[in-house]
């Protein structure tokens, strides 16, 4: 039962940096859901946390982009954004777990890149701020390319997740796996501020039902149609692969216009699935 | 097509304090350091967000670049939507 916790949640910088901009009711419903996720994470007494996450030109540029990059550092620092209103922190890594994931990926015919020096931006720091505010839990960030086409397909991200799930299940430690980002949003692009609530809710249904076929059958253009940032749902699809059929529960979903993003918080019933 | 060089110039201005200072001092001088087409160089020097966007600069590079110059979100969106 080493997969001891799983959740998915948004990482929009506004959640922390522009708190007051959002309608109070939406904000409180989301904060309450994040609080519930934190309570469940703490109850699971985790020893490490794997994140399927995104970055926003923080580490990688077009001189070198990989579909997936696994962080195997002893320690990660962030956030890189001085305006994020999250204190600078050093977050411990779990290099041995990162190595086990890399090895398992090779066995699954997936060859991720790796890095000993990933800087964390809001994509990882906003979720950690709510889930592990002391920043003490060792992490393995897995950065999926959500910036520069061609992006990995949902099918491949699901496979990546399956490889990660296998490692986590056979590890003796109590490990959590989370996905960050999404849902519909188009940051810096023409449809900035447009939220596709119906797309978001359909995607949440697929995650809730652990519907592997629906998750794998999404295409990158379908995700992209809900906004350039909606491709971050590749992280969620990877999580779907890691979950091994565990069903989920939507603790909150709010289309928050001032934060220009559809934001959800989901928990997954990993214990009964194991 | 030198959209790569154009995006690299903008990313450098966003992230490298020395490049940023160079751009603020002389946009043309900074632009000359990159292998840009005439249209790209012109758009970069004039901070013509509509053209930079149309040329293919990624929104998560272009919006931070505009913030360096205190462009409001509304003005930025008007520009890239061609309503400027």
Boltz contact constraints between the chains, C-beta under 6 A:
constraints:
  - contact:
      token1: [A, 56]
      token2: [B, 60]
      max_distance: 6.0
  - contact:
      token1: [A, 61]
      token2: [B, 11]
      max_distance: 6.0
  - contact:
      token1: [A, 62]
      token2: [B, 4]
      max_distance: 6.0
  - contact:
      token1: [A, 188]
      token2: [B, 59]
      max_distance: 6.0
  - contact:
      token1: [A, 188]
      token2: [B, 60]
      max_distance: 6.0
  - contact:
      token1: [A, 188]
      token2: [B, 63]
      max_distance: 6.0
  - contact:
      token1: [A, 189]
      token2: [B, 59]
      max_distance: 6.0
  - contact:
      token1: [A, 190]
      token2: [B, 80]
      max_distance: 6.0
  - contact:
      token1: [A, 190]
      token2: [B, 81]
      max_distance: 6.0
  - contact:
      token1: [A, 192]
      token2: [B, 77]
      max_distance: 6.0
